[in-house]
């Protein structure tokens, strides 16, 4: 043991050692600095009480590095936990958890006066009997913790319980069960009790013995360390995965979702029209396509004050009873396909529509393709897929006066039972063999669960281009739902409940890096959101009928809503924010002919001080080579 102090400076802190290192012959469970309670003059010699695993307490003078007194409890046994309370010799209480499922309370120095202890020059050995036994646990006691005033005690055990004791009466006031494995520690924090356990969860309890919150951020097995701070209410945990996480209890107040019904009859009072598809144009605007071929914008909140509730963009009877629609929120462009192979490109803000013939038959999917190269100019890429697995890609240069559409290529999906595209991503990447140093690829996910990569540079494309790489059945046969390009990585999501991460090679091919599942029961993942503070939000459907948002950082579902499942028109959006502690999200979906709009707010109450590594023991380490940095 070594004593040190922390000196706070303007922009950092300094550690100063107050004693030399001291080695004791047994484990030390707790330490308490003591003052004299019956001396007229202040104590110059600094005394420290040390509770050991042998059910004994040392009185150690860390100025002179001498052990003055050893107080031994008459109940001799090995301890897995001990705690001290009291700042003076006579008031010092030791609470110890034994291997015999009991908590013992005893006063180590109650039989001596403080002046006698301070004046002792030779070693003194005392034997003290327990003054109280707390019984009730059915397993070894792993931790005992006093309340701040010393009137209450928490004990945790191998029996998976936390017990809350009144030390004045010796009665157990609360027995808390919520951990799925052994409980390692618990602490008082304001009106709450916080516990950690072998199941890698941190649980918050209230005074009514109710489980308020279960934090699941740590991976693998066990949270070993727990610290609390009262103002503000903060919990810090250290896990077996080597991560350190801080949780705020001040943001634990439940935030419920709210759902409102959008009355479509206000727009169509006479006709029997109804919405067929719905999606977000922005956080405050909905884009609705109806059964008779009308395309509408519905304004919410701030947008409502500018344009009113409803705005008709256009109506085309050729798109009645069937349509497939895809929207670019950044470009504010929608691409709609119909049964007869016709496409309408709709520029929302200009109320301009361009129609074109894409195929002879039914169009199954349309895509507005966004990437970093096209965000700051007037170029828009869009694609459509027909029933035979043919995908056509176009580029349109849009301005106020003219719109020039040029086809970039035609691509053919490999034969499979469900041969159509359900997700597309157009990516520019560095390629030294290209004329301008950039090459273009089209990544397509099909309804059969495979991902295909096509060269999309129109300078040397055949009439129908085949993929140069196919990753077959990466999402089973349930189907791909989304392809995301984030930083230098490619991600795919699917209805098999997994999301995958790929590395994009210099030649445009994909290499699988990892395959992850969100949580049990979330068998349909629709997409990923990468937040500014490093979290990954996974959204999709939980237990078939509930829309859910799962946080990778917090390792838990942060919001869910009964909506009937994903086999209906729906869309999800998140309000842009920068390091905010509250996330504003929204879901819109059709329930029969009704449009339902739900707000899904969530609080961010976790901070990661140190990232985790493996959640359990390491079983293998293998060298992979070396990295060069500046010739070294």
C-alpha positions, 0 to 999 in steps of 0.5 A: 500500500502507498498513500498519495494526494492529488494536487489540482492545477489550472489545466491538469493535476499532479500526484504526490506520494505521502508515504513509502510503499508498505507490504502487508501479509494479507489482502486489504479490503478497505482503509479509513483515515482516523482521528482521535475523538478524546484528545484536546490537541490535533493528531499529528501522527496520521493513522490509518485503519486497514480491514484485511481478509483475515477478519482483522483490522490494523492500525497503521501509522503511515507517518512512521510506517509502524503497525501499532495495533492489530484488532482481531475478531473472535469469529476467525474466517476468510473474508471475501469483503469488508468495509469500514465506517467512522472517522474516529477510533471509538466510532469505527465499525467494521462490517465483514462478509463471511464465507458462511453467508453472514454479515458480521458487525464489530468495533475494532478499537472500542476497548481502548482510548484514543490517547492510549492508541496514539501513545502506544509504541509497541505492538498491541493485539486485541480480540473483539467479539461481533456485536451483530450478525445479519443473516439471510443470504444463501451464498458467499458475501462478495461486498458490503457497503455502508451508507454515508451516515452509517445507519444502513448497509448493502450486502451482495452475494453469490445468491444473486441478491442485494440486501438492504439492512437497517443497522439500528434494528438489524432488519433487512428492509429490501431484497433485490433480485434482477441480476442473472448471475452473481452480484459483485458490488452495490452502492448507495446513490441518492434515492437509488441503489446501484449494483453490478454483476457477473452478467455484465449489467449495471442495475439501478433500483429505487426505494420501492425495490423497483428496477429503474434501469439496466445498463448493458453497455459492457460486452462479455462477462462481468462488470468488476468496478463501480464508482458513484458521484452524487452531484450530478448523479453519475455512475462509472463502471469498469468491465471485464472487456477493459472498457470504462463507462460513465452513466448519467442517472439524471436522464433516466426519466422515461421518455415515451413515444407519441403517435398521431393520426394524420387525417387524409380526408382533409385533402380528399373529401370527395374521392375515395383515394387513399395513401399507398406509400409514405416517406420522409422528405425532411424531419418536418415534411412527408411525401405521400403517393396515393392510389389514384397517382397523386404525389403530395407533401404534408407539412409538420411543425415549422414547415406547416407555418410556411406552406400549410398542411397539404401541397399537391405536386402532380397527379398521373393516372398511369401511376394509379394502383401501383408504384415504387418510389425512392426519395433523396432528402438531400437533393429533394428528388423523388423517382417513381416507377409504375407497372408499364415501365414508366419513370417520373423524376420529380423535383420537389421544390421546383414542382417539375416532373420529367417522365421517361420510358425505362422498361417494357414491363413492371418496375420493381424498384427505383433508387436515387443514388447519392455519394460525396462526389454529387452532393455539391453539384446539380448531377443526380444519379438514379436507377431502376430494376425490372422483373428480369433482374435488369438494372439501368442507371442514368445521370441527369443534369438538372438546373432551372432551364433544362434537364439532360438525362443520359444513360450510364449503363445496363446491369444484369443480376445473376439468376436467382429465385427473387431476381431484383434489386432492393438496395443500391449504392454508387461509389467513387473511389481512387483508382490510379488506372483511371483517366482522372484517378477515380473509378465508379462502381455500383453495389447492388443488394438483391432480394435473394440476400446477395451483394453484387459489385458492377463497374459503372464507368460508362466508357467501356461498358457492354450492353448488359454488364455482369457483376465482377464480384458477387457475395452470395447469400451474405444475408441468407435468403431473407434479402438485403435491406440497405447498403451504407457507405461510411468513411472508407467502409461499406456496410450492408443490412438484411432481414436475417438480423445481421449487419456486415462490414466490408473493406473496399479494395483498390480495385473496387472489390469488397472484403468481409471484415465482420458480421454482427447481430444487434440483439436477440429478437431483432431479426429484420435490420433496415439500416444504420445511423452513425452518430457524431459521438461515435455510436452506431444506431441499428434500426429495424423490426423487433419480434416481427411487429415492433419497430426498434432502435438499438444502440451499439455503444449502449448495447440495448434497445433505446426505443421501440414501438408497436407498428405492425411490422415492416410489410407495409409502407413506412419510413424512419428519420432522425433529426440532425444534431451535434453532440446533443444528449437528446435524440429526436427520431420519428417513424411514419407508417400506414395502418390500413388507409391511415397515416400514423406519425410517431415521435421516438425521442431518446436520451443519451446517458452514457459516455465511454472513457475507455474503449473495450477490447475482448469481452472474455479471455483471449485464446489466441494471438497471431502476428500479421506482419508489420507496418511502416511509418516514415521508413521505420 
